[in-house]
Amino acid sequence: MVEIVEEMDVPEHCRITFSTDQEEQVRQQGNADYFLTSGDKIRFFFEKGVFSTEALHAHDPLFKKVTHSPRVQGAARKLGLVRPVVLQSMFIFKQPGIGGEVTQHQDATFLYTEPLGRVLGVWIALEDSTLDNGCLWFIPGSHTRGLSRRMVRSPPGSFPRTAFVGQEPEYEEERFIPAPVKKGGAILIHGEVVHRSAANTSQDSRQVYTFHLMESQDTQWSPDNWLQPSEELPFPSLYTS
């Protein structure tokens, strides 16, 4: 990962900020081809005090090996996934004292399928994830209450390049419960569960490798999603090495 970051060359005009906040999302990613064409390339996204890299599962041998490891494949089989494919991957840097907040959201807002319930996030802690350095927080049972909003591509030639349909509701703070996890642990995230993470106020970094799977059997991937497979990188089967 050090080598990838050291070789990072992001043009000034492509240094957009990644956000799950609706207004920031449309303003930043929604106007950027760099974001909309990032699915099949290793690209870098700056967050509030932090940045992330994408498409490592396809282009970096180490992260490809982790993504398709026997333990991940075994977990997918235990969950009954028949034809899972890898949609995207990210290495998230949440640096000490400056790593920004990720606001409440549902992953299916950005990764929409018909029927719903076919997307699964795999979130692997590369360092201890604690209350102080920005662990995940979830609303239990929220995956059963449907999807509140979607981010969709706008018609060709229109701006912003993406738009939201629906609105993320406000949730009472006490409904969220934390999910700290030790280094090497993993959290499986249902595509419709509401979750967030706070800013890193500690002196410890919180680095994570995360990727999303989709059960492709009897599932339609929305052509309106920002992320689309390409000739260079169709969504690869999880059950390959």
N, C-alpha and C positions, 0 to 999 in steps of 0.2 A: 504494500500500500504506500510505503514511503516513496518508492520509485515512481509510482503513478502520480502522486502529488507533486513531486519534484519536477516532473516533466510536464506538469499542467501548463497549458497556454490558452487562456480564455480571452478572446478579444474583448476590448473595453465595452463595445456595444452589445456583447452577449452576456455581460455580468448581471443577470437578472436575479431577483430574490425569490426563493421558493417559499410559498406560504399556503396554509389551508384556510386562511381568512378570506371571505368571499370577495371583498373589495380589492384587497391586495392581490389575490389570485388573478382576477381579471386584468388588473392594471399591469401586473408584472408578466406572468406566463402567458396571459391571453393575447398579448401583442407580439409574442416572440416566436419566430420560426425555430430558434435555437432550442426552445422548450418543446415545441410540437413535433420536432423531428428527432428527439433525443432517444427514442425507444430502442434503436438498434446500434447505439454508439455509447462509448464511455464519455459522459459529459459531466460538467461540474456546475453545481447550483449553490449560490450563496444565500444563506438564511440570515436571520438577525444574529450576528455574532458567530456564525458557524457556516459550514458549507457541506455539501454532499456530492457523491459521485454516483452515476447510474450506469446500467447495462454491464456490470462487472460479470454477471453470470454467463455472458456470451463471449467476452473478450479477454478475460483474465483467467489463466489456468487454475490458480488457487481457488478463486471464488466459484468458478465453474465446478471444481471438485467438491467444494462444500455444498453447493446447491443440489448437486445430484448424488450426494453421499448416501450410503446404505441406510443411515439413520433417518435421514429426511424421507427417503423413499419408503422406508418401513413405516414411518408415522403416517404417510399419505395412504398407504395400503390399509392400515388399521382403521383409518377414517372412512374407508370405502371408496376412495377416489380411483376411478377406473382408467381415465385418460387425462391425467393432470398435465397441464402445460405451464411453463414459466412465463409470466407476463412481463415482469420488470424486476430490477434489483437496485439497491442503494447501499452505499456505505455512508453512514451519518456521523459526522463529527459534531459533538456537543462539548465545546471547550470550557475549561474552568472559568467560572465567573461571568462568561459572556454568551454561552450557548443559549439560544433564544427559545421562547415558548412555541409549542405547536398547539394551535387552538383545537377545540372539540370538533370532531368530524367523523364521518363514516367512510371507509375506504371505497365502498361501492358508489359513492358520489362521483369518484373519478374513474372507477373501473366497473362499469355497469354491464350487467348481463341479463339475458332473459332465458330462463327464469332467474330471479334473484337467488342468493344463497349459494352461489357457485365459486366465490372468490375467497381465498384464505391467505392471510398474511403470516409469514414466518419471520419472527423478530429475534435475532440471536445477539445476546449481550457479550461483547468482547471485553468488557470491563464490568465491574459491579455496577448495577443500576439501582440507585438509592433514592430516597425521598429528597435528598439535598441536591443531587446532580441531575435530576430530571427524569425519573422513572415514569413509566406509563401509568395512566389512571383510566379506569373503565366505569361505565354505568351498567351494572349487572342486569341482564334481561333485555337490554335495549335492542339486541339483534332481532327480537321478535316483533318489533313495532313498526317495521317498514322503513323505507328510505325517505328522508326529508327533502333532499335536493339532489340535483345532478349537475355536473359540469359537462357541457356539450360543445362541440365545434360549431362555430358560426358558419353560415353559407359562404362559399368561396368569394373572395373579394371584399368581405365586410369586416369591420373592426368594432370592438375588439375581436380577436380571433377565436375566443371562447366566451361562453356566457353561462350563467347559472339559471336553472329552472327549479323553482321552489326556494325555500329559505331555511337555514339551520336555526332551530328553535333555541331559546335560552334554557339552560338547565340549572337547577339548584345545585350549588356547590356540594352540599352534603350527599348528593346522589352518587358522586364519584368515589371509587375506592382505589387505593394505590396498588400497584403490582410490582414491587421491587424484585429484582432477580440477580442472582450471583453470576459472576463471570462464567461463561460457558453454558448458561441456561438459555432456554428458548421459550418464547410465548407465541402461541398460535392465536391469530386474530380473525374472528369472523368478519366478513366483509361489511356487515351492517351494524356491528356493535359500535356504540359511541365511545370514543376514547380521545385522550389528549396527553400532552406532557408539559410540565412546567419548565421555566427557565432554569438553567444550571447556576445556582448561587453558591456552589461549593468551590473548593480548590482542586477537585478531582474531575478529570474528563469523563465522558460517557460515550464511548464509541460502540456503534452497533452495525451489524450487517443484517439487512432485511430484504426479503423478496416476496413476491405475490404469486400464488398459484391459482389456476382456474380449472375446474372440472370441465373439460371440453366435450364430454359425451352428452348429447342432447342439450347443448348450450349454444346460445347465439351471442357472440361478442358484438356489442353495439358499434355500428359504423360511425356513430356520433361521438364516441370516446376520443379524448385527446391522443391517447396511445393507440397506435395501429401497427399491426405486423407489416413487415416490408419484405421485398424479395431477398434482401441481404440477410434479414433475420426474421423468419416466421417464428411464431411462439414455439420454442422447442419442448419436446416431451420431457417430463420430469424423469420418466423411467428409461433414461439413457445415461451413459457414463460420460 
